[in-house]
Amino acid sequence: MRFLLNVIDDRSSSATDDEGEAIDAFNDRLVAEGHWVLAAGVAHPADSLVIDARSGEAVVTPGPANDTAEWVAGFWIIEASDLDTARDLTIDGSRACGRRVELRPFLG
């Protein structure tokens, strides 16, 4: 099963050196244990574009879709055999990055 782990923060690129080392160690563990699919940090929502082409002509609006105090500042996509394993990995990921992390299963 695949899961999305969203790192919730109020800043982008905010990890301290110690957090960066802990994140690297967690990433290495994910790879070693066969859970790794993909991970990345993402830019500040102010750098985003919202694109709506549902009615044919694309409407491009700068800025976030939702103005919130916190947002997804990074993510992991992992493979896990079940929700309990994914939950335990998410707990370890939250500890590593020092942030709240939202766990969401992929559909299907």
N, C-alpha and C positions, 0 to 999 in steps of 0.2 A: 504494500500500500504506500502511496505517496502522500506527504503532508507538507503544508506550507507553514513555516514558522516566521511570523512577522515581528521584527524588532521595533518596539514602540519607543519613540523619543521626541523631545521637543527641539532637537538640533540635529543637523547632519554632520557626519565626520567628527563626532564628539568623543570617541573612545580615547581613554588615557593610554599611555604606553603599557601600563600593567594590564588593562583590559584588552588591548590589542594582542598582547602575548597570550592571555587566557583564551581569547577567541581563536588565535592560531592553533593553540593546543587542542581546543575543542574541535576545530575543523580537521586537524590531523587524526583525532580519534574517530570522527565520522567516516573519514576515508578508510582508516584501518579496519573498522568494524563493518564496512560495506553499506553504510547509511547515506553517504555523500551522493548528492545529485548536483546541486548548484548552490552557491551563496554569493551575495553581493550587497554592498551598501548602495543606497540611491540618493540622488540629489534632493535638495530642499524643495518643498512643494512650490515655492515661488518660481522655481525653474521649470515647472511643468506646463504642459499645454493640454487643454481639454478639447477633444475633436469630436464633433457630432456630424456624421454624414448620413444619418438615418433617412433624411428626406431628399437625398440626392446630392445637393451642393454641400460641400464641407464647410462647417462653421468652426473656426479655430479661435479659442479663447485662451489667453495667457493666464497662468495661475492655477491653483488647485481646484479640483472639483468640489471640495468641501473645505471650508476654513475652520480648522480646529487647532487647539493648543498643542496637541501631539499628533504624530503621524507615523507611517511606516518609514523608518530610516534605513532599513536593511532587511534582509530575509535569508532564510535557508530553505531549500527544498530537500527533503530527506526521504529515504525509503525506510520503512519499518514494518515489521510483521503484523503489528496490531496497535491499537490506540494506546494501550498501557505503555508499550515501549516508546512510542512517539512522545507521550506525556513525560516520561522519565528523561528522554533526551532534551525535551523543551525545558525542563527544570534545570538541567545542566547547562543548556545554552543561555538561559536567563542569568544564571550565576556567573557564567563566563563573561558575558557582555555587560553585566550590571544594569540591565534594563528589563522592563516588562516584555514578555514575548507571547504573542497570540498564536495558538496552535489551531490549524484548520486542515481537515482532511480534504484531499482532492475528491471530486465526484467520480463515480464510476468504478 
